[in-house]
Amino acid sequence: YPKFGQLCMWQATLELIRDPLWTWECWGPDTLGAYWTCRDVWRVWTEGTLVEGVSQKVPLQMVERQWGAKKIVGTKKGSHQCWWPTGNTNVHKKWHQFVAIVNRIQLEIEQGKSSTEAIATLDEMCGNDSLPKFFVTYLQVKKGKRMADSDGTVEAASVEQTQSNVPS
C-alpha cells in the first residue's frame, strides 16, 4: 500500500483503475464479526482500514462513490456495484450488513446528530452484543417488518432505506 500525501492521493489512484471488479478482494469490507464497534465500521467507511505497519486502505465511501450503483453496461438499465462480484451471495451479504450500519449512522447524522454522537448512539444500542447480532436485532429489515429507532421506539423503515447503497 502506498504512503499517501501531497504527491499520491486515493482519487488519482481510483481513476487509473480500469477493471474495478478486482478491487473487492483487496478493499472489500470484512464480515461484521471482524469489527468490534460501529465506530470501527465508520472508520473503514470514512478513513479506510489500517494495514498495521504498512499504511491504510482506501476509504470505502470513495470506492462506492467511484463505482457504486452504476448502470448495467449491456442494457443501460438497473444498477449494480461494478467493484464487487455479482452473483456471490456471501459478497452481497457482507456488503449489505456493512453498509446497513453506515446507512444507520448517516440517518442519525441527517437527524441532527454529529458523527460522534451518531456512532455513540449505535454503539450504545449494540451494548455488549456482537455487530452481527446488532445487525439482526436492529438493522435487518424484511418486507412488512419494522426497524427499532435509536431511542427504542419502533419506526417504519423501507427495505430500500437499509438495503440500498449510500448516496454519494
N, C-alpha and C positions, 0 to 999 in steps of 0.2 A: 504494500500500500504506500503510495507516495506521500511525502510530507507536503501538506498544502499550506499555502501562504500567499504572498504577493504574486509569485510567478505561476502558481498552479492552483486553479480553482475547480471545484467539482463540476460546475455548469459547463465549463470548457471541455472537461473530460467527457461528460454525458453527450455533448454534441458530436463528439468524434465516434461514438459507438454506432455502428450500422445495423447490428443484429442484437437488439436488447434482450431477446429471449435467453441468451446465455448469461445474463447478469443475475438471474434469480438464484442460481446455485451459490453464487458468491455473496450477494447482497440481500437475498430474501430474509424475512424475519425468522427467528426461531419459533418453536412452539411456545404457547403461553407458559408452559411449565418451566421454561428456561428463565423467565423473568420473575423477580421477587415482588415487585410492586408496579402499580400503574405508572409511577414516576419513571421506572426503567423502560417501560414501553414508550412513553412520551419522549424520553431521551433518544431512543433509537429513531423515532419518527423525526425529531427536530434537529438532532446533533449527529446521529449515526452511532453505530456500535463501536465501542472501543476495542481495538485489537491490541491487547496488552503488549507493551514493549515494542510495538511497531508503529501504529498510527490509528486512524479511525476510518470506518467505512462511510460511504455516502449516506446522508440523512434520507430516510425512506420517503419523506414528503417531496424531496427533489426528484427522486426516481419516479414516484407516482405522478408528479406534475409533468414530467417529461414524457412518460409512456403509458400512463393510466387512462383507461376509458377512451381508447381510440376506436375509430370506425373500423369495421372489418373490411380489409383491403378488397377482397373479391366482390363483395356486394355493396359496400359503402353504407350498409345498414347496421343497426345494433352497435354494440361496443364491447370491447374486451381489453384486458390489460396485456399489452403486447410485450411486457417484460417478464411475465410468468407463464409457465406451461399451461395450456388449456387441456381439458380432459383429464386432469390429475386431481382426484378428489382430495388427496392429502394436502396438496398445494393450496387448493381453493379453501379448504377448512382452516389451514394455518393462517392464510391471509385474512379471511373473514373474521376470525377470532381476534387477530391482532388489530385490525382496523376498527372493529367494534369498540374497543377501548379508546382508540384515538378519536373516533366519532363522538363518543360519550364525553370525553374531555372537551372537545370542541363545542359540543352542545352546552356544557356548563359555562364555557367562556362566552358563548353567544348570549347566555342569560345574565351576563354581567360580572361573572367572577374572573379573577386573574387566573393565569395558567397555574400558578402555585396553589391558589385556593381550590381550583377545579380538581387538580390532582389529589390534594389533601382530602377532598370530599370523597373521591372514588376510593382512595386508599383506606379511608375510614369505613366506608361501606364494605370493603373487602375484609377488613379486620384481619383475623388470623387465617382466613381461607386462602387457598392457592388461587392464582389467577384463573386457571381452568374452571375451578368451582365457582369463582366470582362471575365468570362469563356465563355459565349455565344458570346461575341464580338470578342475576340482574340484567344481563345484556342479551342473552339469546332470545330472539323473538321469532315466534312461529305465527303463521296466519291465524287471525282471530284471538291471539293472546295479547297480554298487556305487559308493559315493562315497568319495574319499580323505579320511582323517582329517587333522587338523592336524599330527600327528606323522609323516605319510607312510604310515601303515598304511591298510588299506582296511577299511571297515566297511560292513555292510549298511545301506542307507538306503531308507526308503519314499519313493515318489513323493510321497506326501502331505506328508512332512516338509519337502521343499524346494519343493514347488509350492503348498502351501496358504498362506493368508494368516496373518499373525502374530496369535496370540491377543491379545486386549486385556487 
